[in-house]
């Protein structure tokens, strides 16, 4: 993935997470209100004239509210898996560092560091004897 895409996503993704969380909260609130209404009105439904029509109406509303509760829950849960802007910047930095280490100069630097560490290890082991 290119660094430009990481920088773009660092700005877009946190807004998407906030949208999912806000949308999930609204869906849960509305669905809870509808379910509460169905429970309150469900007790008095049998005393109405068109009881069968009202039962079908409330059953339909209850099913839609349950679906909205499920979708709202999915939105809230999925919003918690969206990384923050700082995390995306850290991922971009790690990607650039890996690309630098895989380059020819990066391999030379790595070999130089390893040889210097070997020299220091030998020097310390000689002093310890």
N, C-alpha and C positions, 0 to 999 in steps of 0.2 A: 504494500500500500504506500502511496506517495505521501510525502510530508504535507503537501498542500491539502490533500484530502483529510488528513488528521486535523489540521488547523481549521478547516471548514466544519468538520464534525464536532470539534470542541465547542463551537458556538451553537450549533443546531441541536445536538442531542440533549443537552440539559433542558432546553425549552420543550422538547418532545416529552421528556419525563414529567415536567411540571404539568403539561397538558393532560397526560394520561392520569396523573394523580388527581388533578382537579375534576376531570371528566368522571373518573371513577367515584369520587366523593359525591358529586352531584347525582350520578345514577343511583348510588346506594341510598342517598337521602330521599330521592323521589320514590324509589321502589319501596323503601320502608314506609313512607307515608301512605302509598297505595295499599300496601299489605295491611297496615294498621286500619285503614278505612274498611278494607274487606272484612277484617276480623270484627270490627265494631258493628258494621252493618250486616254481617253474616248471621248474627243472632236474631235479628228482627226480620229477616228475609221471608220467612215462612208465613208471616202474617199479612203479606201484601197480596193484592189481587192476582197479579201476574207472577206468581212465585217461580214458575219454571223459567220464564224469560229472564227474570232477575237473577236466578241462580246461574243461568248460562252466562249472563253478562259479568257477574262477579267472578265466576270460574275463569272466564277469559282474561279479565283484569288481573286476577291472581297469577295466572300463568305468565302473562307479560311482565308482571312485577318480579316474579321469580327469575325470569330470564334476565331482566335488568340488574337484579342483585348479583347474578352470576357474572355478567359482563363487567359490572362495576368492580367486583372483587378481582377479576382477571386484570382490569386496568390498574388497580392499586398494587397488586402483586408485581405486575410487569414493570411498573414505574420504579420499583425498588431495585431492579436489576440494571437500570440505565446508569452508566458511569457519570461521575461529576466532571466538570471542566478540567479540574486539576489532574484527575486520573487520566483523561484523554491526553493531556499535555505530557504526562509521564510516559504513556505508551508511545507517543510520538518521539520523545527523547530516546527511549529504549530502541526504537526502530532505527533512528539515525545512528546511534552508537553501534548497533549491530552491523549496519551497512558500512560504517567506518572501519570496524574490525575486520570485515570481510574483504576490504580493499587491499591492494598491494602494499601501500604504506602502513596500513593497520597491521598487516602480518609482520612487517619489518619491526614495527614498534613492539609488538607482542614478543617476537623473538629476542629483541634487545632486552626487554624487561625480564624475560625468563633467564637469559644468560647472566644478567646482573644479579638476579636472585640466587642463581646457582653459585656464583662467586661469593656472595655474602654468606650463604649457608656453609660453604666450605671453610671460609674464614672463621666463622663462629665455632664450627666443630673442631678446628685446629686449636682455638683458644681454650676450649673446654677440656682438652686432653692434657 
